[in-house]
Amino acid sequence: MVGEILSVRDLYLYYRVRAGLVKAVDGVSINLYNDESLAIIGESGSGKSSLARAFLRLLPKNVHRFEGSICINGEDVMRLSDEEFNSRVRWNKISMVPQASMNALNPVIKIGEQLAEPLIIHRNMSKSEAVDKAKEMLKFVGIPQEFTDRYPFELSGGMRQRVVIAMALITQPSIVILDEPTSALDVLTQANIMNLLKKIKTDRKISYIFITHDIALSSEISDKIAVMYAGQIVEYSYAEKFYREPQHPYSQLLLSSVPTLREERTVKFIPGEPPSLLNPPPGCRFHPRCPYAMDVCRREEPPIIHMERGSYVRCWLYAKG
């Protein structure tokens, strides 16, 4: 893993709705290196999918604030116009496997044509050449080439997910975002998809950003972990240390809520519910649910405490003095 491929600094993404501002991404900073996978975990509504859409600039019309730095291979793509970003970055340098593969595929267009479309748009290939490449990519993800002439509804859920993964890979981007890639799939199909993603990472040397609320799945493929809560990254750490010694109280409760097969321990739950991103609590956003909350946690936002090897935690428990 040599060379920083993605560097995100102080990224903000707010939406304006009738009730006010939704602070979906609030000052996020992460980095990613070549051939590395980063899992972004947290409860539903924490801003994970908004963060993914910010990377690809797939934003709704009600965006109020979108600023910060997103550097891919050393270039700050936030400075590019929408036209430049679409032609040079989206699906060329970074692509995405969205949630719900059936919704991501057009039901009235054949699989081969949909797979060929990114090559026609972003690589200026002829249709026949692009369809040939689509057949090769289908074979790579474990689908017979003759399926190029089938429609999405003729495929199983697992096969559709493989098609969407193939669509994200076909332009050979260096970063692929996986937004809940195994949601709505049965356990066996989930295992097959995860094995496929591991194979792709090994064969293609691709860097992943794996967005999930499934702690067990995140441990399968991740080199780093970013824990997201109420629009902020509260812990950023290497996976081998995170699963052994989580630092933030929210991370500790997340891991303790997952049953294990190799040790006997009481499964715990996280009290309360995630705060509204419209009106997050003052101070530390986790303090209403935190068993270690102090007075300062209720008054002031915690600083980012840098640990070894670039890890950090956002918590007053680690602030000196």
N, C-alpha and C positions, 0 to 999 in steps of 0.2 A: 504494500500500500504506500506508494510514493506519489507525492504531488496532491495539493489541495484542488479539488475539482469544483467545489461549491463552498462559498463563504457568505453567510447571511448575517447582517448586522443591523440591529435596532429596526426591525421590520414591523410596521403598523398597518393594519387593515380594519377600518371602521365602516360599518354600514349605517345609513340614516333610515330610520323607520318612523312611523307616526309617534311612537312613544319616546323616541330619543335616539341616542347613538348606541349601536351594538359594537362593543369592543372585542371583535372576534380574534384578532391577532394584535397583541399589545406589547411591543418591544421585544421581539424574539430574535435571538442570536444563536446560530448553529454553524457547524462546518462539516464537510464530507470530503473524504479522500478517494482516490482511484481504487476501484475494486473493493469498496467498503459499503456496508449496509447500515443504515440508521433507522431504528424503529421509533416512531413517535406514538406514545401510548397515553391513555387517559380515558375518562368517562365520556359518554356521549354529550355533545354540547360544549366541549372544552375548546373548540376552535381548530381541531386537527384538519378537517376537510377544507376549511377556509385557508389554512396555511398552504395546503397543497395547491389550491386554486390560485393563490397569490404567486407561487413559483411559476405557474404557467400563464399567469395574467388572464385567467378565465373568470372574469369578474362581472357581477350584475350591475345594473345601471344605477343602483342606489348607493354606490361607494361614496363615502364622505372623506375618508383619509386613506391614502395608500402611498406610503413613503418608507424609505430605508435603503439598504444596500443589498443587492443580490448579485454576487459575482460568480460567474460560471467560467472556468478556465481563465481567471484573472480579469475578465471583462464585466463591468457593472452593467447588467442588462436593464436595470431600472432607468438608465439614461436613454435607452432606445425608444424610438417612436413605435406605435402599435404596428405599423407596416413593417418596420425593420425587425421587430420582435417576432412577428408571425413568419417572416421569410427566413430568418437566420437562426432563431432559437427554438420556438415551439415545434416540437416533433423532429427537429434536427439535432439539438443538443440535449433536450429534456422532453420526455413524453410521460404519459400517465395511463394507468389501468384503473378506470373508474369503478365505483360500486355498481352492482346490479348490471351484469353483462347483457341481459336481455334488453334493458333500456338503452344500453350504449350502442346496440346494433340496430340498423334500419331493417324492419321486418319484411320489407318488400324489395330489398336488393340482395343479390346473391353474395355469399361469403367472399368469393374470390374478388368481386368488384370492390367490396368494402375494404378488403385488405390492400388492394392495389391503389386505392385512392390517395393515401399519404405519399406514395412514390410518384404518382402523377402530379400532385400539387407541389411537393417539396423537393423532388429530384428531377422534375421535368421529363420523366420517362414516358414512352409510348404506352398505350393501354396493354398491348400484347406482351411487351417486355415486363411491365409491372405485374401482370397476372402470372407470368412464369415465376417471378420472384415470390409472389404470394403462395404459389404451390410449394416452393422450396421451404418457405417459412412455416407453412402448415405441417409439413413433414417434420421439421425441426421440433415443433411443440407436440408432436405425437398424434396428428390427425391425418388420415389418408388424403392424398392430393385430390382425389375425385370429389371431395367435399366442397371444393371451390364452386361447384354448380348447385349447391344446396342453399336453402334459406335458413335464417337463424332458428325459426321455430321447429326445424327438422333435426336440430341438434339437442343433446342433453345439456343440463346446466353446466356440468364440468367441461364439456367440449366447447360450449360458448365462451366459458372463461378462458380456455386455451386460445380461442380465436382472438379475444380482446388482448391477451398478452402478446400474441403474434403481431397484432396491429401496432402495439406500443413499441415493438422491437424492430419492425421492418425497415425503418429508416436508420437503424444502427445508432441511436442516441447514446450518449455516455452516462446519462442519469435517467432512471425510470422510477416514477412515483407509483406505488401500489396502495390504492385507497381501499382498504378492507377487501382484498382480492378474493378472500374465501368466504365472505358473508353469504348466507342463504344456501350454502352447500352442505351436504351431509359430511360426516366425519371422515369417511374413507376418501371421498372426493377431495376434501380439504388436504388430506395427507398427500394425495397424488399431485395436487397443484403445488404444494410446498416443495415436494421433491423436484418438480419441474423447475421451479424458481431457483433452487439450489444448483441444478444442472446448468441453467442459463448463466448464473453468476460465475460459475467455474469456467464454462466454455467461452463465454463472450466477454468476460472481464468487465461486467457492468456494475455500476454503483446504484444501490437501491435506497429509496426512502419509503419505508414500510409503515403505513398508517393503520393503526388497529386499536381496539379496546381489549383484545384477547392477549393476556399476558403470556399464556403458554405458547401461542403461535409466535409472538415476538422473540421468544428465546430460541426459536428454531433457526433463525436466519440472520440475526442481528449482531453486528460488531459493536455498535454504540446504541444507547438508549436516551431518548429525550422524553421526559415526563411533562405532559401539558395539563395545566389546570387553569380554568377561567381565562383563557387567552394568553397565558404566559407559560414559558418553560420554567418549571420549578426545580428540575434536576436534569443534568446532562452528564452522562458518565459512560465509561466503557462497560460492555455487557457483563464481562466476567466478574467485575467488581459490583455492579449494580445488583445482580441476582444474589450475591453473597452478602453485601453490606449496603443496602439502600440507605441514603442519607436523609432525605426529606421525610417528614412524618406522613405526608400523603403517599409517597412511594412505599413506605413501610406498610401502611394499611392496604395499599393495592396488592402487594405481594402476599400479605397475610390473608387476603380474601380468596386466594387461589388454592384449592385442595392439591395435595401432593401424594405421590404413590410411594416415595422412598423414605418418608419419615412421618412419624405420628405427631400431629400438632393440631390445635384447635383452630378451625377456620373462623376468622373474624370478619366483621362487616364494617363499612365506613358509615358512621352515623350521619344523619341529615342528608342533604342533597346539594348538588352543585349550584353555585350562585347564578343569578341571571347576568348575562353579559351586558344587559342594558344598565344595570345598576349594581356593579360588584361592590362588596363590602370594603370599607376603608382599611388601610393597613395591609396586612397579609390577607390575601383573598381566601386562604384556607382556614383562617383562625376560628370561624364559627364551628368548625368540625374537628379542630385539632386538639388532641389530648394534652399537648404541651403549651398551649397558647398562654402568652404573658401579656402584660399591659401594653408593652411596646408593640406587640403584634397587632393589637386592635387600633393603634394610633398611626403607625408609620409603616410604609411599604418596606419590606426587607431588602437589604442590599444583595447583590450577587457576590457570593463568596467563592473565589477561585480555588480549586483543589489541584491535585497533581495531574499531569498529563493533559491539561486543557479541560478537565472536568470542572463543573461548578454546581452550586446549590443556592437557591434563593430562599434563605431562612435565617431568622434572627438567632436561632440556637447555635449557629456557627460563627456569629459575629463577635469578634474580640471586644471585650469591654461592654 
